[in-house]
Amino acid sequence: LNATASVEGCVFSLLLNNDWMSTLPEQLWDIPLTNLAIPGSHDAMSYCLDIASPLVRSESDTFRLVDRAFYCFTRPVIYKWATTQIKSILDQLQSGVRYFDLRIAHKQGDTSNDLYFTHVIYTQLTVETLQMVATWLTAHPKEIVILACSHFEGLSKILHEEFIYSLKKTFGSKLCPHNADMTLRGLWFSGYQVVLSYEDQAAEAHEELWHEIPYWWANEANADQLLQYLNWKKEAGRPDGFFVAGLNLTADRCFMTSHPHLSLKSMTLENWTCVKRWLEDQKPGADPMNINIIAGDFVGLVPFCSLVISLNKQLLQQKGH
């Protein structure tokens, strides 16, 4: 991918996609969001990982020992493979992202109640960053976001309740209940802008929180195998409601050590042409083989969001028939 083209594509997205939902043709305002094509961000907050932070609790004791003994070697490797985004959450919103994969954790041994985002290591920013999303939504009252909070490593019952309270305080009347009219017209009328998925049983006591949104994760470093997996999932039929097709490559530690010249960023860009062809062939809608949310890595470096959004034009053709 040419570097200049990447920058131009990013600027193009920033200029055109910040209010894409509000500028959709009126014929699409009564289609459920679950039938629209929606751009998503995989590990959305990994752009601000703290290279000096501890490993997350779920990492094995063996890996901790290796990391402690060879810190100067392991940390750069972790950083370049755990970083999946380079644009801030506000830039991602401006570029058109409307689904955010947010992995939450409490640092082991931390005496404060601060919560961070994670991907192998912790982020520099805490969950208070989500206030910026609420502020952005106030300035863009017809844009709807889907926030998928998951993992929750190290959260006690008390920390869950404190976090849920802070989310309800941050987004307030923007939070969309389960029984809402999930079309753009219905959400605009009610003033709802946030679908908040909370993947823990703590959500059961809160009607404003949605349950887990299925995420199709191939766990493959090869683009062809990734796409084969997604096609296999499509053939099995789409879930009810929201669901995510993860258009993101994954490398295990063996792959990382055997490809020292690569990073997740370079691997993503090198495979973009192959992934782009698959993406251009997708269709939104209610049919079993249709897609809904598509989440990717480095969404600001390629015209990912513009391509996903453009898929919604096909819904106009379907209505025309």
Order of alpha helices (4+ residues) and beta strands (2+ residues): alpha-beta-alpha-alpha-alpha-beta-beta-beta-alpha-beta-alpha-alpha-beta-beta-beta-alpha-beta-alpha-alpha-alpha-beta-alpha-alpha
